[in-house]
């Protein structure tokens, strides 16, 4: 579904990504793990059209998307959910949910909206409440439920142990390069990763 090949990018004269390659197949949860500053967020920004790609390709369903505008990429179905509880606090929970589908005009929009309310009943109960008044746990619904629905996920998570438990496959970043890859279970059992990232 998503394929990144020889990706190079950075900020001004500072090179961050040095020709990395990976892919995400339909229905997979693929985790990117690594230390802060290793290039994970830069990769996401390139995929979502928020940072220019200096070299390499990013293809989505076989079509190149590198350097397309962010709103065009979002309309294709690629979205990024940044960490933290970044809701529109003065708007209601219902209005926040509708904002998530702002760029959509397909016929499945209403059925998907109802499915989200059924998947997370607390959202239906709090639909008229200001989103900023929800607790932290209510604002950060668990990724595992979304994965169980078969959604394709590229996961960048500071909690490497959780990411590897959820991931079908994972890639380890070090200074803008992928240095190790495998299934989530394989990387979770790797002694070097366990020591450096899992606190074991």
N, C-alpha and C positions, 0 to 999 in steps of 0.2 A: 504493500500500500504506500509506504513512504521509504524512499531510498536516498541516502546521503552518500556522496562519493567525492573523496579527495577535497573535503571542505576546508577552505582557508578564509579566515576573517580576523578582524581586530578593530582597534580603536585608534584612529590616526596612524601614527608611526609604530604603534605597539601591536605586534602580531600576537594573537591569542590562540587561534586554531591553526594547526599545522598539517592539513591534509588528512583529516579523519574520515572514516567511512563506516556506516552501519545501516541497518534496515529494520523496518517494523512491518510485520505481516498483519493482515486483517485479523482482528480479534485478539491480538497479542497484547500483553502488558510488558513493555520493555523498559528497564530501568537504566538510567545513567547515574553512576555513583563516582565519587571522588572528592578530594578536598576542596575547600573554598578556593576560588580563583583558578580552578583547573580547566574551565571553559564550558561547563555544562549550560549555564544560563546564556552564554554567548551563542551556543548552538541553537537553543530554543528561539532566541531573537532572530537568528538567520532564517530559521524555518518559518517563522510567523511574519517575516517581512519587516521586522523592526530594526534590522541592521544589515547593511550592504554585504553581499558575499563577494569576496575578492578573488576567489577561485574555486573550482569544483562545481558540482551540480547537486540540486535537491529536486527529486521527482516525486510527484504525488499521483498515484494511479497512472504512472508512466508518462506524465506530462511535467516538463520542467517548470518549477515555480520560483527558482532563485531570483531574487531581486524584483519580484512582483510586489505591488503595494499591499500593505497589511490588510486593508479592508477587502481586497480581492481574494486574498488567501483565506480570510475568515469565511467569505461566502462559499468557498470551495469545501468548507467543512473542517478546517484546521483552526482550533482555538487553543489559547493558553490560559490556564487557571493559575495565576501567580500565588505563591505561598502567602499566608497571612489572611486576615479576615477583611478583605477589601470590598465590602458592600457599600451601597449608597445608603448611608445611615438614616437620612431623613425620609427616604422612600419606604413604602411598605414592603413586606416580604414578597407579596404578589407582584408588585411593580419591579422589584429586583429580578425575579424569575423571568418576567417578560423582557427585561433588558438583555438577558442572556440569549434571547432569540431574535434580537433586533434586526439582524441582517438576513434572517430567514424569510422566505415567502412560499416555501413548499407546502404541499397538502398535508404532510405528516406533522406539521408544527403543533397543532392542537392536540393530537393524540400523544405526541412526545411530552407535551406539557402535563397532560393528565397522568401519564406514566410516572413522571417525576414526583408529582404530588402523592401518587399511590406508593412509590418507592420510599418516600420520606414523609410519612403522615404528619410529622411535627410541622412541616411547612404549610400544610393545609390548615392545621389548627391555628397557626400564627399568621395566616395570610394577610390580615389587616394591621398587624403590629408593625411598628417601625423596625426595619432590619437592624439598626444600630442597637436596639434593645435586646437582641437575642444573645444568649450566652455564647462563649467561645466554641464550646462543643457543638452547639446547634448551628453555628455559622460554618463549621468545618465538617461536613458530612463525610462519612468514611468512603474511601476510594474502593474498598473491597466490594461494596454493593454494586458500584458502577461496573467494575471488572466482571462481576458475576453475570451481568446483562450482556456480555460479549462486546462491550465497547473497546475500541482500539486505543491504547494508552501508551504515551511516551512519558515516563515518570522520572522526574528529577526531585529527589527527596533527601533532606539532610539526615534523616533517620535511615541509615543504610540497612540496618537489620530488617526494618519493616519493608523497605523497598525490595530487598532480595527475597523476602518471604512471599511478596505479591507477584514478583516478576516471573514471567515465563523465561525470559532471557535478560541478560544484563551486560553492560559495558563499563569498564573501569577507566576513568580519565586520569591522566597525569600531565600537567602542563600542556594542555591543548592537544594531546594525542591519546588514542585508545591503546592501552597497554595490555589489557586482558579482557576476554569475553567468554561467555558460556551461559548455561542456564542459571537461573537464580539460585538453585540449590547447589550447583557446582561452585559458584563464587562464594556462597555463604560458608561452604566447607573449606575454602582455600585458607591455609594458615596465615598467609601474609595479609589477606583481606580481614580475616578475623581479628588479627592483632591491631592493624592500623585503623580499621573503620568500625568494627563491631565491639570493641572494648573487651576482647577475650584474650 
